[in-house]
Amino acid sequence: MLTEEAAKRGHSPDGTGVSRVDLADGSAFLWESTKGHLCLGESELGGELRAVNCARPTPVGADDPSALSVLFGPGMRGRGGRVVLAAAPGQKIVSVGYRGGTADTTFVRTLSSRWAGRDLYYVVLSEFPEAPLDVTVRSGGKERVERLPMTG
């Protein structure tokens, strides 16, 4: 499993669990590591292509209005692209638009208090994202659109 590969580099899951996202052509896994990192593992069906990336996201306060951010990506996903977004507590990602279409967006998990309880979303796009994402966020009963630039 991908978590075993990550453990060899010191990024074992920290006990808050490993979240799985089932995809048409494989799976993605997200977990918080014992080193205080957030890790993303991805594998294609059949296990031919496997990758693990771990990063130390910057914790933000719950009252930070600019807390919507890209934690992983842009990256390749099969023939398309993917990003992992984080929303602040109290924010819900309603939809992600890209070049006039709507991307497949999955709520994955709420992070521990170490990361201010931010919510993670895995977003699959039909192509590698180079243009900005238009993210519709609901907070306090109101919706707004935030434009997130994609830089690779």
C-alpha positions as CSV (number, residue, x, y, z in Angstrom):
1,M,0.0,0.0,0.0
2,L,1.1,3.6,-0.6
3,T,1.2,4.3,3.2
4,E,3.9,1.7,3.6
5,E,6.0,3.4,0.9
6,A,5.5,6.7,2.8
7,A,6.4,5.1,6.1
8,K,9.8,4.2,4.7
9,R,10.4,8.0,4.3
10,G,9.0,8.7,7.8
11,H,5.5,9.8,6.8
12,S,3.4,7.1,8.5
13,P,-0.3,8.0,9.1
14,D,-0.6,9.7,12.5
15,G,-3.7,7.9,13.7
16,T,-6.3,10.3,12.4
17,G,-7.0,7.9,9.6
18,V,-6.4,7.5,5.9
19,S,-9.1,8.8,3.5
20,R,-9.6,7.1,0.2
21,V,-11.1,8.6,-3.0
22,D,-12.2,6.1,-5.6
23,L,-11.6,7.3,-9.1
24,A,-12.5,5.9,-12.5
25,D,-8.9,4.9,-13.2
26,G,-7.5,4.3,-9.7
27,S,-7.5,5.7,-6.2
28,A,-6.2,8.6,-4.2
29,F,-5.4,8.5,-0.4
30,L,-4.9,11.5,1.9
31,W,-3.5,11.4,5.5
32,E,-1.8,13.4,8.1
33,S,1.7,12.1,8.9
34,T,3.6,11.6,12.1
35,K,6.0,14.3,10.9
36,G,3.2,16.8,10.8
37,H,2.8,16.7,7.0
38,L,-0.2,16.1,4.8
39,C,0.3,13.3,2.4
40,L,-1.3,12.4,-1.0
41,G,-0.9,9.0,-2.4
42,E,-2.2,8.1,-5.9
43,S,-2.3,4.8,-7.8
44,E,-3.7,3.8,-11.1
45,L,-5.8,0.6,-11.5
46,G,-3.5,-2.4,-11.6
47,G,-0.9,-0.5,-9.5
48,E,1.4,0.4,-12.5
49,L,1.7,4.0,-11.6
50,R,2.0,5.0,-7.9
51,A,3.1,8.3,-6.4
52,V,3.3,9.7,-2.8
53,N,3.8,13.4,-2.1
54,C,4.0,14.9,1.4
55,A,3.9,18.6,2.2
56,R,3.7,20.8,5.2
57,P,0.6,23.0,4.7
58,T,0.6,26.3,6.5
59,P,-1.9,26.2,9.3
60,V,-4.4,29.1,9.1
61,G,-6.9,30.5,11.5
62,A,-10.6,29.8,11.2
63,D,-11.3,33.5,10.7
64,D,-8.9,33.9,7.7
65,P,-11.1,34.8,4.8
66,S,-8.4,33.8,2.3
67,A,-8.1,30.3,3.7
68,L,-9.2,28.6,0.4
69,S,-6.0,27.2,-1.1
70,V,-4.4,24.6,-3.3
71,L,-2.5,22.0,-1.2
72,F,-1.5,19.7,-4.0
73,G,-1.4,20.3,-7.7
74,P,-1.9,21.1,-10.3
75,G,-0.9,17.6,-11.3
76,M,-1.6,14.9,-13.8
77,R,-4.4,12.4,-13.2
78,G,-4.8,9.8,-15.9
79,R,-5.5,11.8,-19.1
80,G,-6.7,14.8,-17.1
81,G,-5.5,16.8,-14.1
82,R,-6.1,17.1,-10.4
83,V,-5.8,19.4,-7.5
84,V,-6.4,19.1,-3.8
85,L,-8.1,22.1,-2.3
86,A,-8.5,23.1,1.4
87,A,-11.3,25.3,2.7
88,A,-11.4,27.0,6.1
89,P,-13.8,25.8,8.8
90,G,-17.2,27.1,8.0
91,Q,-16.6,27.2,4.3
92,K,-18.0,24.5,2.0
93,I,-16.9,24.1,-1.6
94,V,-20.1,23.9,-3.6
95,S,-18.5,23.5,-7.1
96,V,-15.3,24.0,-9.1
97,G,-15.5,25.5,-12.5
98,Y,-12.8,25.2,-15.1
99,R,-12.9,26.7,-18.7
100,G,-16.7,26.8,-18.7
101,G,-17.3,23.3,-17.3
102,T,-17.7,21.9,-13.9
103,A,-15.1,19.6,-12.4
104,D,-15.7,16.4,-10.5
105,T,-15.2,17.5,-6.8
106,T,-15.2,15.2,-3.8
107,F,-15.1,16.1,-0.2
108,V,-12.4,14.0,1.4
109,R,-12.0,14.8,5.1
110,T,-11.7,17.4,7.8
111,L,-8.2,17.8,9.0
112,S,-7.2,17.8,12.7
113,S,-7.0,20.9,14.8
114,R,-3.3,21.1,13.9
115,W,-4.5,22.4,10.6
116,A,-7.4,24.4,12.1
117,G,-10.0,21.8,11.0
118,R,-9.8,22.7,7.3
119,D,-11.8,20.6,4.9
120,L,-10.1,18.8,1.9
121,Y,-11.5,18.4,-1.5
122,Y,-10.1,16.3,-4.4
123,V,-10.8,17.8,-7.8
124,V,-10.5,15.9,-11.1
125,L,-10.3,17.9,-14.3
126,S,-10.6,16.8,-17.9
127,E,-7.2,18.3,-18.7
128,F,-4.1,19.5,-16.9
129,P,-5.1,22.8,-15.2
130,E,-3.4,25.8,-16.6
131,A,-6.2,28.4,-16.4
132,P,-7.6,29.5,-13.0
133,L,-10.2,27.5,-11.2
134,D,-13.5,29.3,-10.3
135,V,-14.4,27.9,-6.9
136,T,-17.9,28.5,-5.5
137,V,-17.7,28.6,-1.7
138,R,-20.6,28.7,0.7
139,S,-20.0,30.4,4.1
140,G,-22.5,31.9,6.5
141,G,-25.4,31.1,4.2
142,K,-23.9,33.1,1.3
143,E,-22.1,31.9,-1.8
144,R,-19.2,33.6,-3.5
145,V,-16.8,32.7,-6.3
146,E,-13.1,32.7,-5.7
147,R,-10.6,32.5,-8.6
148,L,-7.6,30.3,-7.8
149,P,-4.7,30.6,-10.2
150,M,-3.0,27.4,-11.3
151,T,0.7,27.6,-11.5
152,G,2.8,24.5,-12.1
